């Protein structure tokens, strides 16, 4: 192996080495290019060092200029050539400070800066894109970061330091910088700018944590903001490109450390905790029986009781994600503030006691209203004293005990009672992706009738034809006026198991909706089903709205059961599986197979921010065994098994594209003359209408970007990194479905643009549409209960008489309990919150790429998104569009591109960041 080292040559006129120990301790660089390594090295002011090449027993001196002089305050500078053969280069190093520092951290940093003359613990090695013929690696020069200067950045909390280099005039363009941190703590490097080269500043965007060499002696490689396809990589940095990718892949062994930047795959085998309690065992999600996307590997040891499961780390200890995937400080603060509600209301035992036992229901609607008006009334006892002490300790106000009024009832408190609002939310609510055109009648199940009973639905022509404006069922289907939300086959296999759990009852449901001549949807029938058991036959009953008091209340209970099922499908399938879990596999593959210099990495990088961290937190406390989702949503302990069943039967990458999804559901028809090639069956379908605008803008941007870097199909097929990336997404990230025939090929520019547009859409627009409306719609429990605790009373049921006497009490006692309801409200409030540091679609900060043509393309994309925003505003003022305007109707804003911080019910972040 070819390595270089610094050999000190002591001159008589130099200071005594003992004096040096008090003034300067540095790091020598052992090697350049792929063999670069670091080790602590003592160097004196004025010391001359010689670069030497060593290979085995053979030692060869490098060519001139080959010696450096270490000068106090400016670091090593090259000697041995005339001044005309060199240029002076200054590096400006931007480092992000902590917003809030503990006193001990401040004192440590001040002492460190005093001892090291501010910044001298950062060692830089500039690597040229040109090869040094003597080393067969990129030409290099080294230097220490030395001087602090006032920051020129508009961002607060940025410190700037400088380093000076004397660089040979034939050095060429620097393509990479090796950064070594000899301080014992990590620091956050924003970027490095080199000033002094002929063509202007050279930018090295980092936005990365630089580990201490105490944790890892390897230097970090930061590439400049230029893109190269693999075959175009300059010789001087080709080895660094490969080395950086190899380091990110790791070796698949051992437990990962929090400072590491290693991306690898693991199955979902960490959701349960049987070591703690047998009832917390959860099956591994992987393989043909329970397929699932892969998550980030942490390498934790196996469970003692169930070795196929990985041991868990419980809160508050962090779960490993690659260091740069973790929340930055502002995001941490925002997330912690939101979580504080959940902690106060649900997880502190004293609070749970104050709210009484978990099965206490709301007894009247005013108790729910008081959550927004008065907040929690804490009793005057020992519990209250503990709570108030906790509040003082955390410096909290009583506002944290009160919820904001959700948008769905803010203007019309009783809108949730109406049928048209129930149906409107299928098009413009938080889960607008399950409604389908009804294409066949009668409706039949595909489940095994020997196990689940007769396949024919009980929804007949006679039941619904009276609600079709005089049309027959056949005419309504032909005219595309009948729609269905069908959860029957997905849920029926789980219904009996769920109903055996304490405190929850569920049906498999089908809902039929009719599109009226007034341009609105209305529900006409709900079918609720139970599979047969050893003691009872299958149950199927159809409910309609009726016109008497008893039918009215039963109809309201039937709709509440549909909402509870819909809430579980939304959270576990459309939200978690189709966005969070699926995208994590894309992120891992992108970091393992695409160099940071790759143009497709540059394109995707903004859409990967924070996703792995929020997913790790979810596995720790949301979707885990006994976590908040199991406690608060219909499926309980079977939640993730249902998500796996949906992945097996429903998930297809090619159908995650918005136009393809609309066509599959019959909500659009192919129309080459229409934008995106599809025409909506219901024009006033806010999610789809606004979504197609966003999809079209993303697709136009991606197509222009791909065409810029790939002139023809051969450039696609010959790009080794790109082909391995797509292969790994299929064969490792989604390994259980790798052999499915529907995976798109990657052979042309059109293929690549379609794949990338789908990934970006899912990470941005799709996630925004089904996430940020959670509290605006679900924050009022009766509008969208996340579980039901009782089945609908039947005429021969003893509970039926209680229902007749007090239907309101029956309805409220069927909803989530006080504790369950406030718990899920806290979670939905947190998940619906935008952080102040959010980066929205059309916003990329800093010097992310140096290609002006690409920057111009992106500006056009950003301009188009502003136009889309104005179009959506105008749509929300159009009274002909009754699914988004009207008395008390909240405007549909979930796909407006921008937002401020907080629970705004609008805004499309670049990535799945919450």
Beta strands, then each sheet from edge to edge (+ up, - down):
strand 1: 2-9
strand 2: 26-30
strand 3: 37-41
strand 4: 48-55
strand 5: 58-61
strand 6: 67-71
strand 7: 75-79
strand 8: 86-96
strand 9: 122-132
strand 10: 137-144
strand 11: 147-149
strand 12: 158-168
strand 13: 174-181
strand 14: 187-195
strand 15: 202-210
strand 16: 220-223
strand 17: 265-266
strand 18: 295-296
strand 19: 436-437
strand 20: 482-486
strand 21: 508-515
strand 22: 521-530
strand 23: 539-543
strand 24: 668-670
strand 25: 678-680
sheet 1: 1+ 4- 5+
sheet 2: 1+ 4- 6+ 7-
sheet 3: 2+ 3-
sheet 4: 11+ 12- 8+ 14- 15+
sheet 5: 10+ 9- 13+ 16-
sheet 6: 17+ 18-
sheet 7: 19+ 20- 21+ 22- 23+
sheet 8: 24+ 25-
end
